[in-house]
Every structure is written in structure tokens, then in C-alpha cells.
Amino acid sequence: MNSETLKASAERDVQEAFSQWLQGARAKDADAILACYANEVIAYDAILQLQFKGLNAYGQHWRNCLEMCGGDGIFEPQEPTILVDRELAVLHCLVRCGGEQDGEIKTSWMRGTQCYVKRDGRWKIVHEHFSAPFDIESGKALFELQP
């Protein structure tokens, strides 16, 4: 295979890995979500602490987050962009995420980045970053922003 064919194949594989992550997140299936991460994942999530080191720590965080929201999980990426090399890929996008809380659907747009490595023929997330912009003067998150 030539390099363009290999690159296109890798992009499809990363897109499939991202789709599996999305399906797990939308279904609020912690095991399906966590199957997408490498054991040594480092994550910077938008809530609760600065970073999570390792699958166990991030897995517990995911389980806590999934319990907070009722109903189905809402994870709607906008224009995911994949940059891929042989064994390293980066995916970034805006993601509308949220769920049901107190009988009301609550969502906001977040900035998301996932870094993947290819191990044993599978793409696994080794780094993830979700964040919300904030107003520097008030220190408040800007959840109402729209793309």
C-alpha cells in the first residue's frame, strides 16, 4: 500500500475508535467508554480536578459523571478533525454534551481533544482534554456560547 492509502485507512480506523467512544458515552456505558482508553491515559476533564492519571482514576471519574445525569447521554461532536500518522493520531472538535438533570435537558458546548496511539492493531486514547471557555474577569465558565 502507498502512504496515502495507509493514511486513509488509519483515519477510518481512528474514526471508528471515536465512534465506539461516542456510542459508549451516549449509552452511558462506562465499560464501553473505558475500553477506548489506554491504561496510562492522562485526562484533563472540564470538572472536579485538574487531571486524572491512569485508567482507574479516569474510570471512576467517568462513573461519577454518568451517575450525575439522568436519561441518555448527549454527545454531539461538530466537525471532528483527525490528524494521523502511523501510530499517533489527534482528533479535535467542539462537542455539545450533557444530559437530563432534575427533569430538564442541560447541555453546553465543550472543546475536546483526544490523542490516540496504535497498540496491537487498535487505536487507544492516551490523552483527552475537555474544557469550557471562561470569562477572565468574573472567572465564570461561558456555557452559553454557541459555535
N, C-alpha and C positions, 0 to 999 in steps of 0.2 A: 504494500500500500504506500502511496505517496504521502507527503506530510499534510497536504490539505485534506485528504481522506481521513487520515488519523485524527486530525484536529476536529473535523466534523463529527466523527464517531465519539470522541471524548466529550464534545459539547452535548451530544444527545444523551450520553451516559450521565453527565452531571445534571442535565435537565430531569432525567428520570429519578436521580437521587433526590433532587429538590422536590419533585412531585410526591415521592414517598414521604418526605418530611411534612409537606403540606397536608397530605391525606391524614397522617397521624395527628397533626395539630388540630385540624378541623374536626376529627373524630374524638379528640381529647383522649387519645390512646397513648399513655406515657411510654409503654413498652415499644410501640411502633416509632414514636419520636426518638427515643433514646437509641434505637438500633441504627440511627443515621449518624451518630457521633462516634468519633474515636475515643478510646479510653482516656487519652491525655488532653481532651478538649479544654480550651480556655474560653470562657464566655464573659462578655460584658453585656449584661441584660439591662433593660431600662429601669428595673425596680429592685429595691431592697438592699443590694450591696454592690460594691464596685466591681468585683469579679468573682467568678466561680472557677475553681481549678479541679479538673477531673470529672469523669462521668458521674461518679456517685454524688458529688456536690451539686452538679448542674441537674442531675436527675431528680434530686429532692426538691430543688427549686421549681422545676417543671411540674412536679406532682402538686406542690403547694399552689402554684398559679392556676393549674387546671381545676383545683377544688374551689377556688375563689369565684369562678364564673359558672353560672348555670347554663343549660341549653348547649347547643352546638358551638364549637369554637369558630370564630371568624378570623380567617387569614386569607386576605386577598392581595396578592402581590401586583404591583403595577410595573410593567416593562422590566422584568428581570433581565439583567445583562450578565452574560457569562464570559469570562476571560479564562482561557485554558491553555496549559502547556501539557507536557507528557504526564506528569504526576502531581501537578498542582493546578488548582482552579479557584477562581474567585467569582462569587455571584453577589450582585448588589441590586437593590431595588427599594422602592417605598412599599410598605406593607400596611394595609388597613387591617387592624387587629382588634379583637375584643370579644365580647360575649354578653350573656344576659346577667344582669345584676339587679336584684330586687324587682324582678318582673320587667325590667327595661333593658333594651339592647343598647350597649355602650361600646363605642369604637373610637379609635383615633388613628391617625397616620403616624407610622414609625419609620425610621430609617433602618435598613437591615443590610448586613453583610455577612456572608458565610464563606469561609475558606475551606476548601476540600483538598485532601491528599488521596492518591490512589494506593490502596493496600490490598494485596491478594486479589486483584482484579475488581475491587469495589471502591467507590468514592465515599469517603467518610469526612464529616465535618470536624476540623481540628480547631477552628476558631469561629466564634459567632459574636456579632455585635448588633444589638438593638438599642436605639436611642430616640429620644424626642428632643426637638429643639427647645430652648428656653430663652426667656427674656432676661438679659443680664442684669437689668436694673432691679426687677422685682424678685428674680430667682425662680419664677413660676414657669412650669412647663407650658408649652404652647400647643395644647392638644387640639385646638380648633382649626389649625392650619389645614389647607387643602392643596393637593397637587395642582 
